[in-house]
Amino acid sequence: MNLSRREFLQMLAAANAAGFGLTACGNEGSGQGAGGAAGTAKGPANPYELPGFGNVSLLHYTDCHAQLLPVYFREPNINLGVGSMLGRPPHLVGKRLLEYFNLEHPTLWSHAYTHLDFTALAEKYGRVGGFAHLATLVKNVRAQRPDSLLLDGGDTWGGGSGTAVWTYAQDMVDAQKLLGVDIMTGHWEYTYGADRVREIVEKDFAGHIDFVAQNVVDVEWGDRVFRPYVIRSVNGTAVATIGQSFPYTPIANPRYLVEEWSFGVRHLAMQEVVNQARSEGAEVVVVLSHNGMDVDIKMAGLVDGIDAIFGGHTHDAVPQPLEIKTPNGGTCLVTNAGSNAKFLGVLDFDVRDGKVQGYQYKLLPVFSNLIEPDKEMADYIENMRNQTVTYEGETFRMVDKLSEKLAVSEDLLYRRGNFNGTFDQVIVDALMEQVDAQIAFSPGFRWGTTVLPGMDITFEHVMDQTGLTYPAVTRNEMSGETIKTILEDVADNLFNEDPFYQQGGDMVRVGGLKYAIDPTKAMGQRISELELNGKPLDPSDTYIVAGWASVQENPAGDTGRKVWDVVAEYLRDKKTVGISELNQPLIKGMDGNPGLEPL
């Protein structure tokens, strides 16, 4: 159901008085109070009303994955935590997350942060994100907070759209500049290759945006490739922003694209950089990170002198910062601001006598029905999408290609979660059918938008799920032993009890094959009960396996087809798509885990 205009007006009385260009909505209040006192979900409140606090304000978004238009995006019902990560954010889902942060359901907030009643609430509240709506929100927040900084946590240029692939990220670069980004770091940015990254940083960003990354160094000489940090004056206070790019880029993504660069967590070097920034007069030090939240939490406990970490990579929408004790007894705030331009984090510091005395934080959901789009940004997006481009010999107008209707969805199609989502199921089914394979593997990417039941599945939706710079589909023979080894390796990346050994992403998505997983087991012992067509997988036998997004420069078994063409052809043939059975593993050892909420 949709909210009536009368309901919208009633809910927005306070918002209108505050001067926001809002066209819809109400919400139950949530947030972080001065000095860190938790907020409450009791009573209606305007989600975009932010009382002033302190004298230093930092705005943060991350992991938009090249999404310029409003989208639907379902949060996970499975985000398992093990070891020290059990029972704490971000490994809380659904009702347990709401209980932890004292939020009620069903409300605007519960819809923003959880999967609960997703379809019904998505139809009620509408799409999220969109750079035109984000631009309006940023401008309004900045009007209340003069001299604030806007931080972009990376995964902005790619991993998720046709226009980014076809323009080699120029669509996002121009949008960032128009949005008013001050500082950014990277991850999927590097998948355009070192030369393209240098070109953007040195030319497009010059005089506009600082690209920072203390942990990216030259392989041969060990020199830093980018500036490790910048110090900006915010209302007369010196604020240092240190960059931390995704540490495992050459492992999770093709190394050949950045073969001259080395990455890594480099927490000891981080301490040196913090000390250097402090010695240069920084009164506030923050880290703009793409580590993933668990890695950020561990790093915060090992490094002194960081006031806050603005985190990304794991797409976790965390309403309040975690207060982590540092080695010398200080406090570092660890935040994470979701994905898909769905949230804008606002952190206000009260800085006096050269140090932080208190803070206020709020993670604002960007509901496109509730915020008037910024005209300048909306015009830019429309004009950009109407451009004619030539990509690998084909010339086309981007909006025409993206708007092709391929099929109709009978179910909710989503990706986000530790294991197969329903759109993942579509992809692996397409791979098996289109290239005649018994088993299919699809990467455990966290990006990819959501399609509601009854919606047309367009070519744009397919590009949202598959748009990257190495889209080759492969078909290979693998032994049963090799298949199990692959699953074990990915499981260790996801469920290693030491966050510094987690290399990002969720579990590889699997088609055809059944298996069980126990995340509490040691490496090499988590995967069991592998079956294909009701029969145990034979370690010594060989099987035909389809896949895509190989990190090898010339992947074995390359079919010569791109993944988006394979999936699109499958959908055109099907006309309608329903998921009769979601191929998720049997999960063991996780009874009572608050990161697991069965549907």
C-alpha positions as CSV (number, residue, x, y, z in Angstrom):
1,M,0.0,0.0,0.0
2,N,1.1,3.6,-0.5
3,L,0.9,6.4,2.1
4,S,-1.8,8.9,1.3
5,R,-0.9,12.5,0.6
6,R,-2.7,13.5,3.9
7,E,-0.6,11.1,5.9
8,F,2.5,12.4,4.2
9,L,1.6,16.0,5.1
10,Q,0.8,15.1,8.7
11,M,4.1,13.3,9.1
12,L,6.1,16.1,7.4
13,A,4.9,19.1,9.3
14,A,8.1,19.3,11.3
15,A,10.2,18.7,8.2
16,N,8.6,21.6,6.3
17,A,9.2,23.9,9.3
18,A,12.9,22.8,9.2
19,G,13.2,23.9,5.6
20,F,13.8,20.6,4.0
21,G,12.6,19.9,0.4
22,L,10.7,16.8,1.5
23,T,7.7,15.4,-0.3
24,A,6.8,12.5,1.9
25,C,7.1,10.6,5.0
26,G,7.3,10.0,8.6
27,N,9.6,8.0,10.8
28,E,10.4,6.8,14.2
29,G,13.5,8.7,15.6
30,S,16.8,7.0,16.1
31,G,20.4,8.1,16.5
32,Q,23.3,8.9,18.7
33,G,23.1,11.7,21.2
34,A,25.8,14.0,22.4
35,G,28.6,12.1,24.0
36,G,27.3,8.9,22.7
37,A,24.0,8.4,24.6
38,A,21.8,6.0,22.7
39,G,18.6,7.3,21.1
40,T,15.2,5.8,21.2
41,A,12.6,4.7,18.7
42,K,9.6,6.0,20.7
43,G,7.4,8.7,19.2
44,P,7.2,10.1,15.6
45,A,10.0,12.3,14.4
46,N,11.3,13.8,11.2
47,P,14.2,11.6,10.1
48,Y,16.0,14.6,8.5
49,E,15.8,17.0,11.5
50,L,19.3,17.3,12.9
51,P,19.8,19.7,15.8
52,G,23.1,21.3,15.7
53,F,25.9,20.0,17.9
54,G,29.6,20.9,18.3
55,N,31.8,22.7,15.8
56,V,33.2,19.9,13.4
57,S,30.8,18.0,11.1
58,L,31.7,15.2,8.8
59,L,29.3,13.7,6.3
60,H,29.9,10.2,4.9
61,Y,28.5,7.8,2.3
62,T,30.0,4.7,0.9
63,D,29.6,1.7,-1.4
64,C,27.1,3.4,-3.7
65,H,28.3,0.9,-6.5
66,A,27.7,3.3,-9.3
67,Q,24.0,3.7,-8.5
68,L,22.9,7.2,-9.6
69,L,19.1,6.5,-9.7
70,P,16.9,5.4,-6.7
71,V,16.7,1.7,-6.3
72,Y,15.3,-1.0,-4.0
73,F,17.8,-2.6,-1.7
74,R,17.0,-5.4,0.7
75,E,19.2,-5.8,3.8
76,P,20.3,-9.3,4.7
77,N,18.6,-11.9,6.8
78,I,21.9,-13.8,7.2
79,N,25.1,-12.0,8.4
80,L,26.8,-14.5,10.7
81,G,29.4,-13.5,13.3
82,V,31.9,-16.0,14.8
83,G,34.4,-15.7,17.6
84,S,34.7,-12.2,19.0
85,M,32.3,-11.0,16.2
86,L,29.4,-13.1,17.5
87,G,26.5,-11.1,18.9
88,R,27.7,-7.6,18.1
89,P,27.2,-5.2,15.2
90,P,27.3,-5.6,12.3
91,H,26.4,-9.3,12.8
92,L,22.8,-8.7,13.8
93,V,19.9,-9.0,11.5
94,G,16.1,-8.4,11.6
95,K,14.5,-8.4,15.0
96,R,17.8,-8.8,16.8
97,L,19.2,-5.7,15.2
98,L,16.1,-3.7,16.1
99,E,16.3,-4.9,19.7
100,Y,19.9,-4.0,20.0
101,F,19.3,-0.4,18.7
102,N,15.9,0.0,20.4
103,L,14.0,0.4,17.1
104,E,10.4,-0.4,16.5
105,H,8.8,-2.3,13.6
106,P,7.2,-1.7,11.3
107,T,8.6,1.8,10.8
108,L,10.6,3.7,8.3
109,W,13.7,2.9,10.3
110,S,13.1,-0.8,10.5
111,H,12.6,-0.9,6.8
112,A,15.8,1.0,6.2
113,Y,17.9,-1.3,8.4
114,T,16.4,-4.8,8.0
115,H,14.8,-7.3,5.6
116,L,11.6,-7.5,7.6
117,D,8.4,-7.4,5.6
118,F,10.6,-6.0,2.8
119,T,8.1,-6.1,-0.1
120,A,5.2,-4.6,1.7
121,L,7.3,-1.8,3.2
122,A,9.1,-1.2,-0.1
123,E,5.8,-0.7,-1.8
124,K,4.8,1.7,1.1
125,Y,7.9,3.8,1.4
126,G,9.4,3.5,-2.1
127,R,12.9,3.4,-3.4
128,V,16.1,4.5,-1.7
129,G,19.2,6.4,-2.7
130,G,19.6,8.3,-6.0
131,F,22.3,11.0,-6.3
132,A,19.8,13.7,-7.0
133,H,18.1,13.0,-3.7
134,L,21.4,12.5,-1.9
135,A,22.5,15.9,-3.3
136,T,19.4,17.6,-1.8
137,L,20.1,15.9,1.6
138,V,23.8,16.9,1.5
139,K,23.0,20.5,0.7
140,N,20.4,20.8,3.5
141,V,22.7,19.2,6.1
142,R,25.6,21.4,5.0
143,A,23.3,24.5,5.2
144,Q,22.9,23.6,8.9
145,R,26.6,22.7,9.3
146,P,28.7,25.3,7.4
147,D,32.3,24.2,6.5
148,S,31.5,20.5,6.9
149,L,33.4,17.8,4.9
150,L,31.8,15.2,2.6
151,L,33.7,11.9,2.7
152,D,33.2,9.1,0.0
153,G,34.3,5.7,1.3
154,G,34.9,4.1,-2.1
155,D,33.2,1.5,-4.3
156,T,31.8,4.5,-6.1
157,W,33.0,4.1,-9.7
158,G,32.0,0.5,-10.3
159,G,30.9,-2.9,-9.3
160,G,27.3,-2.4,-10.3
161,S,26.1,-0.4,-13.3
162,G,26.0,-0.3,-17.0
163,T,26.8,3.4,-17.3
164,A,29.9,3.0,-15.2
165,V,31.2,0.2,-17.3
166,W,30.4,1.9,-20.6
167,T,31.9,5.3,-19.6
168,Y,34.9,3.8,-17.7
169,A,33.6,5.5,-14.5
170,Q,33.3,9.0,-16.0
171,D,29.6,9.0,-15.1
172,M,30.4,8.6,-11.4
173,V,33.5,10.9,-11.4
174,D,31.4,13.8,-12.7
175,A,28.6,13.0,-10.3
176,Q,31.0,13.1,-7.3
177,K,32.3,16.5,-8.3
178,L,28.8,17.8,-8.7
179,L,27.8,16.3,-5.3
180,G,30.6,18.2,-3.6
181,V,32.8,15.3,-2.4
182,D,35.9,16.5,-0.6
183,I,37.8,13.3,0.1
184,M,37.6,9.7,-1.0
185,T,39.4,6.3,-0.8
186,G,39.0,3.3,-3.0
187,H,38.4,-0.4,-3.8
188,W,36.4,-1.2,-7.0
189,E,37.9,2.0,-8.4
190,Y,41.1,0.0,-8.9
191,T,39.3,-2.5,-11.2
192,Y,39.5,0.1,-14.0
193,G,43.3,-0.3,-13.9
194,A,46.2,1.8,-12.5
195,D,46.4,4.1,-15.6
196,R,42.7,5.0,-15.4
197,V,42.8,5.6,-11.6
198,R,45.9,7.9,-12.1
199,E,44.2,9.7,-14.9
200,I,41.1,10.5,-12.7
201,V,43.0,11.4,-9.6
202,E,45.5,13.6,-11.4
203,K,43.2,15.3,-13.8
204,D,39.5,15.1,-13.0
205,F,40.0,15.3,-9.2
206,A,42.7,18.0,-9.3
207,G,41.5,21.0,-7.3
208,H,38.3,19.2,-6.4
209,I,38.6,15.9,-4.5
210,D,41.5,14.4,-2.5
211,F,42.1,10.7,-3.1
212,V,43.8,9.3,0.0
213,A,45.2,5.8,0.8
214,Q,48.0,5.2,3.4
215,N,48.1,1.5,2.7
216,V,48.8,1.5,-1.1
217,V,52.5,1.4,-1.9
218,D,54.7,0.8,-5.0
219,V,55.7,-2.9,-5.2
220,E,59.3,-2.1,-6.2
221,W,60.2,1.0,-4.2
222,G,57.7,0.8,-1.3
223,D,56.7,4.5,-1.8
224,R,53.1,5.4,-1.2
225,V,51.1,5.7,-4.4
226,F,48.6,8.3,-3.1
227,R,48.6,10.9,-0.3
228,P,48.1,9.0,3.0
229,Y,46.0,11.9,4.5
230,V,44.9,15.4,4.2
231,I,44.4,18.1,6.8
232,R,41.5,20.4,6.3
233,S,40.4,23.3,8.5
234,V,36.8,22.9,9.6
235,N,35.5,26.0,11.4
236,G,39.1,26.7,12.5
237,T,39.7,23.1,13.7
238,A,42.5,21.1,12.0
239,V,40.9,17.8,10.9
240,A,43.1,15.0,9.4
241,T,41.4,12.4,7.2
242,I,43.5,9.3,6.6
243,G,42.7,7.0,3.7
244,Q,42.5,3.2,4.0
245,S,41.8,1.4,0.7
246,F,40.5,-2.2,0.6
247,P,43.5,-4.2,1.9
248,Y,43.0,-7.3,-0.3
249,T,42.3,-5.7,-3.7
250,P,44.9,-7.8,-5.6
251,I,43.3,-11.0,-4.1
252,A,39.6,-10.3,-4.4
253,N,40.0,-8.5,-7.7
254,P,42.5,-9.0,-10.7
255,R,46.0,-8.4,-9.7
256,Y,47.1,-7.7,-13.2
257,L,45.1,-4.5,-13.2
258,V,47.3,-3.0,-10.4
259,E,50.3,-5.2,-10.6
260,E,52.7,-2.4,-9.6
261,W,50.9,-1.7,-6.4
262,S,50.8,-3.5,-3.0
263,F,47.9,-3.2,-0.5
264,G,47.4,-4.7,3.0
265,V,45.9,-3.6,6.3
266,R,49.3,-2.0,7.5
267,H,48.1,-1.1,11.0
268,L,51.6,-0.3,12.2
269,A,52.0,2.1,9.3
270,M,48.6,3.5,10.2
271,Q,49.9,4.3,13.7
272,E,52.9,6.2,12.2
273,V,50.6,8.2,9.9
274,V,48.3,9.1,12.8
275,N,51.3,10.3,14.8
276,Q,52.6,12.3,11.9
277,A,49.2,14.0,11.4
278,R,49.0,14.8,15.1
279,S,52.5,16.3,15.0
280,E,51.4,18.5,12.2
281,G,48.7,20.0,14.3
282,A,45.7,17.8,13.7
283,E,43.2,18.2,16.5
284,V,40.8,15.6,15.1
285,V,42.0,12.5,13.2
286,V,39.6,10.2,11.3
287,V,40.1,7.3,9.0
288,L,38.1,7.0,5.8
289,S,38.2,3.2,5.5
290,H,37.3,0.4,3.1
291,N,38.5,-2.4,5.4
292,G,35.1,-3.8,6.3
293,M,33.6,-3.2,9.7
294,D,35.2,-6.2,11.6
295,V,38.7,-5.2,10.4
296,D,38.0,-1.6,11.4
297,I,37.0,-2.7,14.9
298,K,40.2,-4.7,15.3
299,M,42.3,-1.9,13.9
300,A,40.6,0.7,16.2
301,G,41.8,-1.4,19.2
302,L,45.4,-1.5,18.0
303,V,46.0,2.1,17.0
304,D,46.0,5.2,19.3
305,G,45.0,8.6,18.3
306,I,42.1,7.9,15.9
307,D,38.8,9.7,16.9
308,A,36.6,7.9,14.4
309,I,36.6,5.4,11.5
310,F,34.2,6.0,8.7
311,G,33.9,2.4,7.4
312,G,32.8,0.7,4.2
313,H,33.1,-2.4,2.1
314,T,30.8,-4.7,4.1
315,H,27.6,-2.7,3.3
316,D,26.6,-2.7,7.0
317,A,23.9,-0.2,7.9
318,V,24.8,0.5,11.6
319,P,22.6,3.1,13.3
320,Q,25.1,4.0,16.0
321,P,28.9,4.0,16.2
322,L,30.7,1.3,18.2
323,E,32.9,2.9,20.9
324,I,36.2,0.9,20.8
325,K,38.9,1.3,23.4
326,T,42.3,2.1,22.1
327,P,45.6,0.8,23.6
328,N,46.1,4.0,25.7
329,G,42.6,4.0,27.0
330,G,41.1,6.4,24.5
331,T,37.9,5.9,22.4
332,C,37.6,5.4,18.7
333,L,34.2,5.5,17.1
334,V,33.6,2.9,14.4
335,T,30.8,3.6,11.9
336,N,29.5,2.0,8.7
337,A,27.1,3.7,6.4
338,G,25.5,0.9,4.3
339,S,25.5,0.9,0.5
340,N,23.9,2.1,-2.7
341,A,23.6,5.7,-1.6
342,K,20.9,4.5,0.7
343,F,22.4,6.3,3.8
344,L,24.2,9.5,4.7
345,G,26.1,9.4,8.0
346,V,26.5,12.7,9.9
347,L,29.0,12.8,12.7
348,D,29.3,16.1,14.7
349,F,32.2,16.6,17.1
350,D,32.5,19.1,19.9
351,V,36.1,20.0,19.8
352,R,37.6,22.2,22.5
353,D,41.1,22.6,23.9
354,G,42.6,20.6,21.0
355,K,40.5,17.4,21.6
356,V,37.1,15.8,21.1
357,Q,34.8,16.5,24.1
358,G,31.7,14.8,22.8
359,Y,29.9,13.7,19.7
360,Q,26.5,13.3,18.0
361,Y,25.8,10.8,15.2
362,K,22.9,10.0,12.9
363,L,22.7,7.6,10.0
364,L,20.1,9.1,7.7
365,P,18.2,6.8,5.3
366,V,17.8,8.4,1.8
367,F,14.2,7.7,0.8
368,S,13.6,9.1,-2.7
369,N,9.9,9.6,-2.1
370,L,10.7,11.8,0.9
371,I,13.3,14.2,-0.6
372,E,12.9,16.5,-3.6
373,P,15.6,15.6,-6.2
374,D,18.3,18.3,-6.8
375,K,17.6,19.7,-10.2
376,E,21.2,20.2,-11.3
377,M,22.1,16.6,-10.4
378,A,18.9,15.2,-11.9
379,D,19.6,17.0,-15.1
380,Y,23.1,15.7,-15.2
381,I,22.0,12.1,-14.7
382,E,19.4,12.3,-17.3
383,N,21.7,13.9,-19.9
384,M,24.5,11.4,-19.1
385,R,22.2,8.4,-19.5
386,N,21.0,9.7,-22.8
387,Q,24.5,9.7,-24.2
388,T,25.5,7.5,-27.1
389,V,28.6,5.5,-26.4
390,T,30.7,2.9,-28.2
391,Y,31.7,-0.1,-26.1
392,E,33.8,-2.9,-27.6
393,G,32.7,-2.1,-31.1
394,E,29.0,-1.6,-30.4
395,T,27.4,1.9,-30.6
396,F,24.2,2.5,-28.6
397,R,22.4,5.1,-26.5
398,M,22.8,3.9,-23.0
399,V,19.2,4.5,-21.7
400,D,17.8,2.5,-24.7
401,K,19.9,-0.5,-23.9
402,L,19.3,-0.3,-20.1
403,S,15.5,0.0,-20.4
404,E,15.0,-3.2,-22.4
405,K,12.5,-5.4,-20.6
406,L,13.8,-9.0,-20.4
407,A,11.3,-10.8,-18.2
408,V,8.8,-10.4,-15.3
409,S,9.7,-11.4,-11.8
410,E,7.3,-13.5,-9.8
411,D,9.4,-13.3,-6.7
412,L,11.5,-10.8,-4.7
413,L,14.9,-10.9,-6.3
414,Y,17.8,-9.8,-4.1
415,R,21.4,-10.6,-3.5
416,R,22.6,-9.3,-0.1
417,G,23.4,-12.0,2.5
418,N,26.1,-14.6,3.4
419,F,24.7,-17.2,1.0
420,N,22.7,-17.4,-2.2
421,G,20.0,-14.7,-2.7
422,T,17.2,-15.1,-5.2
423,F,18.9,-12.9,-7.9
424,D,22.1,-15.0,-7.4
425,Q,19.9,-18.0,-8.1
426,V,18.8,-16.4,-11.4
427,I,22.5,-15.9,-12.3
428,V,23.7,-19.4,-11.5
429,D,20.6,-21.0,-13.2
430,A,21.4,-18.9,-16.3
431,L,25.0,-20.0,-16.3
432,M,24.2,-23.7,-16.0
433,E,21.5,-23.5,-18.8
434,Q,23.3,-21.2,-21.2
435,V,26.7,-22.9,-21.2
436,D,25.5,-26.4,-20.4
437,A,27.2,-26.9,-17.0
438,Q,26.4,-29.2,-14.1
439,I,27.5,-26.7,-11.4
440,A,27.8,-22.9,-11.4
441,F,29.8,-20.6,-9.3
442,S,29.0,-16.9,-8.9
443,P,31.1,-14.5,-6.8
444,G,29.8,-13.5,-3.4
445,F,29.5,-9.8,-4.3
446,R,27.5,-7.7,-1.9
447,W,26.4,-5.2,-4.6
448,G,23.3,-5.7,-6.7
449,T,19.9,-4.0,-6.5
450,T,16.5,-5.6,-5.6
451,V,13.5,-6.3,-7.9
452,L,10.1,-6.5,-6.4
453,P,7.5,-9.2,-7.3
454,G,5.6,-8.3,-10.5
455,M,8.3,-5.9,-11.7
456,D,9.9,-6.0,-15.1
457,I,13.4,-7.3,-15.0
458,T,15.3,-4.9,-17.3
459,F,18.8,-5.0,-18.8
460,E,19.7,-2.3,-16.2
461,H,18.8,-4.7,-13.4
462,V,21.2,-7.3,-14.9
463,M,24.0,-4.7,-15.2
464,D,23.3,-3.7,-11.6
465,Q,24.2,-7.4,-10.7
466,T,27.0,-8.0,-13.1
467,G,28.5,-4.7,-14.3
468,L,32.3,-5.0,-13.9
469,T,35.4,-4.8,-16.0
470,Y,36.2,-8.5,-16.2
471,P,32.9,-10.1,-17.2
472,A,34.1,-13.3,-19.0
473,V,32.0,-16.4,-18.5
474,T,34.0,-19.6,-18.1
475,R,33.3,-23.3,-18.5
476,N,35.8,-25.8,-17.1
477,E,36.2,-29.3,-15.8
478,M,36.9,-29.6,-12.1
479,S,37.4,-32.5,-9.8
480,G,35.1,-33.0,-6.8
481,E,38.1,-32.4,-4.6
482,T,38.9,-29.0,-6.3
483,I,35.3,-27.9,-5.9
484,K,35.4,-28.7,-2.1
485,T,38.7,-26.8,-1.8
486,I,37.2,-23.7,-3.5
487,L,34.3,-23.7,-1.1
488,E,36.6,-24.2,1.9
489,D,38.9,-21.3,0.8
490,V,36.0,-18.9,0.4
491,A,34.5,-20.0,3.7
492,D,37.7,-19.3,5.5
493,N,37.8,-15.8,4.0
494,L,34.3,-15.2,5.3
495,F,34.4,-17.0,8.7
496,N,38.0,-16.8,9.9
497,E,37.9,-15.7,13.6
498,D,40.7,-13.2,12.9
499,P,39.2,-10.2,11.0
500,F,42.6,-9.5,9.4
501,Y,42.4,-12.7,7.5
502,Q,39.0,-12.0,6.1
503,Q,39.3,-10.9,2.5
504,G,35.8,-9.5,1.9
505,G,32.7,-10.6,0.1
506,D,30.2,-13.3,1.0
507,M,30.2,-17.0,0.3
508,V,30.4,-18.0,-3.4
509,R,27.0,-18.5,-4.8
510,V,26.4,-22.1,-6.0
511,G,24.1,-23.6,-8.6
512,G,23.3,-27.3,-8.9
513,L,25.5,-28.4,-6.0
514,K,24.1,-29.0,-2.5
515,Y,26.3,-28.7,0.6
516,A,26.5,-28.1,4.3
517,I,28.6,-25.6,6.1
518,D,29.6,-25.2,9.8
519,P,31.3,-21.7,10.2
520,T,32.5,-22.7,13.7
521,K,34.9,-25.4,12.3
522,A,38.5,-24.9,11.4
523,M,39.8,-24.3,7.9
524,G,39.3,-27.3,5.7
525,Q,36.6,-28.7,7.9
526,R,33.7,-26.3,7.3
527,I,32.2,-27.9,4.1
528,S,30.5,-31.3,4.1
529,E,27.6,-33.3,2.6
530,L,28.3,-32.2,-1.0
531,E,25.7,-33.6,-3.4
532,L,24.8,-33.3,-7.1
533,N,21.5,-34.6,-8.3
534,G,21.0,-36.5,-5.1
535,K,24.3,-38.3,-5.2
536,P,27.5,-37.5,-3.2
537,L,30.1,-35.5,-5.0
538,D,33.0,-37.8,-5.9
539,P,36.4,-36.2,-5.0
540,S,38.1,-38.0,-7.9
541,D,35.4,-37.5,-10.6
542,T,35.2,-34.4,-12.8
543,Y,32.3,-32.1,-13.3
544,I,31.5,-29.2,-15.7
545,V,31.5,-25.9,-13.8
546,A,30.5,-22.5,-15.1
547,G,31.6,-19.3,-13.6
548,W,32.3,-15.6,-14.2
549,A,34.5,-12.7,-12.9
550,S,37.7,-14.7,-12.9
551,V,40.6,-12.7,-11.5
552,Q,43.0,-14.3,-14.1
553,E,44.0,-12.1,-17.1
554,N,43.3,-14.9,-19.6
555,P,40.9,-17.2,-17.7
556,A,40.9,-20.9,-18.5
557,G,37.7,-22.0,-20.3
558,D,36.7,-18.5,-21.5
559,T,33.5,-19.0,-23.5
560,G,33.9,-15.6,-25.2
561,R,30.6,-14.5,-23.7
562,K,30.0,-11.8,-21.1
563,V,28.0,-12.6,-18.0
564,W,25.4,-9.9,-18.7
565,D,24.7,-11.3,-22.1
566,V,24.3,-14.8,-20.7
567,V,21.9,-13.7,-18.0
568,A,19.9,-11.5,-20.4
569,E,19.5,-14.2,-23.0
570,Y,18.3,-16.6,-20.2
571,L,15.7,-14.1,-19.1
572,R,14.5,-13.3,-22.6
573,D,13.9,-17.1,-23.1
574,K,12.1,-17.5,-19.8
575,K,9.8,-14.4,-20.0
576,T,8.8,-14.9,-16.4
577,V,11.1,-15.9,-13.5
578,G,10.1,-17.5,-10.2
579,I,12.4,-19.1,-7.6
580,S,10.9,-22.5,-6.7
581,E,13.8,-23.4,-4.4
582,L,16.6,-21.2,-3.2
583,N,19.9,-23.2,-3.2
584,Q,21.2,-22.2,0.2
585,P,23.5,-24.6,2.1
586,L,22.5,-26.4,5.3
587,I,23.9,-24.2,8.0
588,K,25.3,-26.0,11.1
589,G,26.6,-24.8,14.4
590,M,24.7,-21.5,14.3
591,D,21.7,-22.2,16.5
592,G,20.8,-19.0,18.3
593,N,23.2,-16.8,16.3
594,P,21.7,-13.3,16.1
595,G,23.1,-13.0,12.6
596,L,20.7,-15.6,11.3
597,E,17.0,-15.1,10.9
598,P,15.3,-17.8,8.8
599,L,12.6,-16.6,6.4
